[in-house]
Amino acid sequence: MKIPLVDLKAQFINIKDEIYQAVHKVMEETAFIGGPAVSDFEQQFAQYCEVDYAVGCSSGTDALYIALWALGIAPGDEVILPAHTFIATSEAVRLLGAVPVFVDIEEHSFNLDPSAVVAKIGPRTRALIAVHIYGRPAPMEQLAAIAQQHGLALVGDGAQVHGARLGNRSVAQFGDATAFSFYPGKNLGAYGDAGAVVTNNPLLAAKMKKLIDHGRSSKYLHESLGTNARLDGLQAAILSVKLKYLDGWCRARRAHAASYSTALAGVEQVQTPEVPVGDRQHAMHLYVLRVPKADRTPLFNYLKDHGIDAGIHYPVPLHLQPCNADLGIGKNSMPVTERIVDEIISLPMYPELSEAQIAYVVEKIKAYFHCGSV
């Protein structure tokens, strides 16, 4: 049996007729930059996120960059963010000339540790970025209170959290803005690069609208510097089709995660991901196990040998990336992050995953640990 980490083809087959119709409409209208497909998706996505405004962007990286730029983050400012995330989170900060201040994560959730945030706030701190890692919402109530107390901007990195909720609220309702990626493998993925920033602040939304389009208010009138970070019509049309299915896909992901966790409960060497209970909904973008360090690579290779594509996400923490070496942050400065990056492994996770596939993955994990290292 061959099981990919993500199966984009299985999803496409189920919705291809709708996708073809949406793309054909854009092609007929030749509305490739801006146009009704983009404005329609922005309205739909804002409504889905339960906020007033959505600004389509060319990627999730640009979404973060534009949000921080619009919030006034400038050279020399400090922005607090977790060390365990994709490079884009710190990259957006550094492209603005600001300084990323890395903090450690919570052992149980892999999310930003609020107490570590407080310890790193200094006179130059201007913002903090909460990454909803692997689809689990960060502790936004606590982080929002910290941001308000210290006069900081709060930006959510929602690249992996499409479809999650905190109580009766969308995660996007917390903070000044939330940046989303629609990279193809995301819970809501385009067929290329795409992103969006959502907010309830009309002035911030208007500013971001200008920044993504060369700072202009009309075709040849540029009121400020900007860049080209626009969402294109084809991707917007595709995303509008897929948005209708997002909640169902997320329910399927959560069901698959429950099946994995139940089946693996008796494997002593495996720690399954902690899933929030009650009304705190995990988007389950990734299903991430924790195993002994000595077993992680052998288990990864064992699964690969049996046709299972597992993943190892972010094995080099941001504070140890070569591009951040000039910040002078050495090893042993983020103990939780540095420990878990050698222990985590992501199992196949996508809505179309079958119970037979899940059973096969579990069978091979149990076989590996029954035999020991191989």
N, C-alpha and C positions, 0 to 999 in steps of 0.2 A: 504494500500500500504506500502511495506517495501522498504526503500531506504538506502543503506549503505553509509558511508562516502566515501569509495573507493570500487569499484567492480572489483577485480582482475579476478574473474571467467569470467565475461563478455568479458574482453579483451582476455583471454586465449582461449576461445571458437572460437574466430574469427581467431586465428593464430595457433591453436594447431597442424595442420598438418605440418607446417613449423618448429615449435618447435621440434616436434618428430623427423623429419628428421635431424635437426641440432644436436640434442642430440645423436641420433643413430650413426651419423658419428663420433663423438668424442668417443663414446663407442667402436666402431669398431676399431678405430685407437689407443685406449687406451692412448690417449694424454691428461691425466688429469691435469698435472702440466706443464705449458708452452705449447709449441706446436703450430701448425698452427692456431688453433681457437683463441688463445690469441693474436698472432702477427697480425692476420687478423683484429680482432676487434680493436686493438690499432691503426692500420693504418686507419681504417674506421672512428674511433671516432676522431682522430686527424684531418682528412680531414673535418669531419662534423663541428668541432670547429674552422676550418680555422687556425690551428696552425701546427707546424712542428712535434711535438712529443706528444705521449700519453703513459703513463705508467700505466698499469692495476694494481689494488691493491685489497686487500681482503675486504675492506669496505671503506666507506666514511671517517670514523674516521681515519683509517690508511692513507688514501690519504692526509688528512690535516697534520697528524703527519709526514709523510715522506716528504712532501713539506717543512715544517718548518725545519726539521732536515737537509735536503739537503741545505737549505739556510743558515745554520750555526747558527740557533737560539740555544742558550746555557743557562745553569743555570745562573740566575740573570738578563738575558735580559728581557726587557719589550715588550709586544706585545699588541697593541691596538685593541679592538674588541667591537662589540655591546653587550649590556646587554640582548637584546631580541633576543635569538636564542636558538638552541638546545645545550645541554651540551657538545657535541663533540667539538664544536668550542674552548671552553676554556680548555677542557680536553686535547686536543692535545698540547696546550701550556704548561700546567702544567706537563704533562708526560716528557717533555724535561727539566724540572726544571726552566723554564722561568716563568715570572709573567704576568698574564693577567691584562690589564688595561681596565676596562670597561668604555664605554661611552654611552651616551643617543642616542636616535633615533629621526628621523624627525617625526613630528606629522602626516603628510599627507601620508607618504610612508612606515613608520615603518622601514626604512633603516637607516644605519649609518649616523649621522649628521656630515658633513665635518667640521663645525665650532667647534663642540665638540671634534673632533679628534685633531685639531690644539692646542686646549687648554690643551690637555693631553700629548703632546709630551715633553719628557724630555731627559736628558743626557743618560739614559739607554735604550731609545726606539730604537728598532731594526727593527720592522715590524708592519704592520697593516693588519688586516683581514677584508675584505669587504664581508659581508654575503648578498647574494641576496635573501632576505627573502620573502617567499611565492611565489617566481617565478618572482618578480619584480626586474629588474636590479638595483643595487646600483649606486650611482652617480660616476661612475668610472673615468670619465674625471677629475673631481675635486680631487678625491682621488689619482689618478695617479700623478697629478701635486703636491699635498702635499707630496707624497712619494718621488718624484724626488727632490723636494726642500730641504727635510730634510735627504736625503740619506737613506731612509727606503725601506725595501722589502715590496712588496704589493702582498698579496695572496687573491685570490677570493675563498670564500666558495660557490661553485656552487651546493650544495646538492639539491636545489629546482629550479634551473634556466635552466634546459635542454630545449633548443629550443628558448630561449629569445635572443634578439638582441639589440644593441645600434647603431642606425643609420644603416649604411651598414656593420657593424662589429659584429662578434660574441662577446659575453661578455667575452669569454675566451682569447681574444686578448689583454685584458688589464691586466697589472701587470706582475709579474715574473712567476706566476703559478696559475692555478685554480684547486681546488680539487672538484671532483664530487662523490656523493653517488649514487649507483644503488640499494638502498634498494627497496624491491618489490613495495612499494606504490609510488615511484617517477615517474615523467613523463617518464623517461626511467628506468625501474626497472628490476632487475634480479629476479631469483627464489630462492633467498637466499641473503646473504650479498655479496656485490661487490662494487668496486669504481675505480677511475682513477684520475691521475693528468696529466694535459696538460700544455705544455710550448713551447715557441719558442727558449729556451736556450739549445743548444746541451750539454753543460757541465753539466747543472742542470739535464737534462734528463738522461744522463749517470750515474750521481751520484745516482739518485733515482732508476734507474734500479738495481744498486748494493745494495742499502739499503734494497729494498724489498726482496732480495734474499741472506740474510746472508753476505752481503758485498763481494761477490765473483766475480771473473772474469772468473773462470773456476770451474769445479765441486768441487775440493778440494783445491782451492787456494783462500783464503779470504784476500783481500787487506785492509779491514777495518771492523769495527764492523757493523753489520746490524741486520735485524730481518727477520721474515717470514711474509710477507704481500703481497703475490702473489695473483693475480687473477687466478682462476682455469679455465680449458678448458671448462667445461660444462657451467659455467656462461657466459664466453666469447661468446660461440656459441649462447646461448639464446639472449644475448644482440645484437649480429650482426643481428639476425632476426628482433628484435624489433626496431633497429635503423632506418630501412627503413620506418617505420611507424611514427616516432617521429614527424615530421613536421605536418602531418595530424592530429595526436592526439592533438598537441598544438593548431592548428586552431580550432578544435572542442571545446577545453577548453575555448578559447577566445570567441567563439560564445555562449557557455553556460553562461559565465560570463556576456556577454552583455544582454542575456535574463533575467538573474537574476536582473541585475541593472535596466533595463527598467521597469520590473514588480514591483520592490520595490521602485521606485522613489517617489511614493506618500506616503510612510510610514514615517511619521515625525520622529519617534523614531529610525529609522534605517539609519546608514551611510554606504553606499556601498563603496567598495574599489576604491580608485583613480587609474585609469588605464592610463598609459602614452599614449600620443597621438602621431600621426605622425609615424615616423619610429622607435620608441622605443617600442619594442615588449615585453609584459609581457608573461611569460611562463604559468601563471595562474595555478601553482601547487596547490594552495589552494585559495578558495574564502572566504575571511575573512570579516565578517560584524563587525560593531561597534554599540553597543546598550547601553542604560543606565545601569550603574553598577547594579542597583536594579533589572533589568529585565534579566540580562544575565543567571543566574542559573535557574530561573523559565522558561525562554524561552527554554533553553537547555532541561529541563525536559519535557516541553510541547511537543516539537518536538519528543523526545524519546517516549513519551506515544502514539504518532501518527505514530510510525514506521519510524521515520527519525533519522538517526544516524548523529548528528552534532559532531563537535570536539571543544575542547578548547586547543589551543596550547601554550605551555610554560607559564603556569600560575604563576610559580615561576621564576623570573628573575635570571640570572646567578650570579649576585653579592649578591643575597640573598639565594643561594643554600647552604645547610649545608657543602658540600665539599669545598666551597670557604670561609667559615666563618673565616679562619685564615687570610684572607686578610684585615679583619677589616672594611669592607664597610657596612654601616648601611642603614636603610630605609631612604627614602626621598632624596637619593643621585642621583637618576635617575628618575626625576618626570614624564617625558613622558612615559617611559617604565612602571613604577609602576602604572600609571593611566590606560594605555590601556590593561594591562594584566587582568584587572577585567571587561573589556568591550567587548572583542572580542570573536567571535564565528565563527567557520568554517562550511560552508554548504557543502553538498555532491558535489564533483567535480571529474569527470572522463570523458574521451572521449565518452563513451557509454551511458552517461546520456541522457534520452529522454526529449522531450519538456513536455510530460505529467508529468514526475517526477518533473521537475523544477516547473511546474504550481502547483503541489500538495504542494511542499515545500513552495512556495510563499503564497499559500492559507492559510496554517497553520500559517505562520508568521503574515499575516494580521489578521487572526482570533484571535491570541494571543493578539496583540496590540489593537484590537477593544474591547476586553473584559477586558484589563488591566491585572494586576497581577492575577495569578491563583494558 
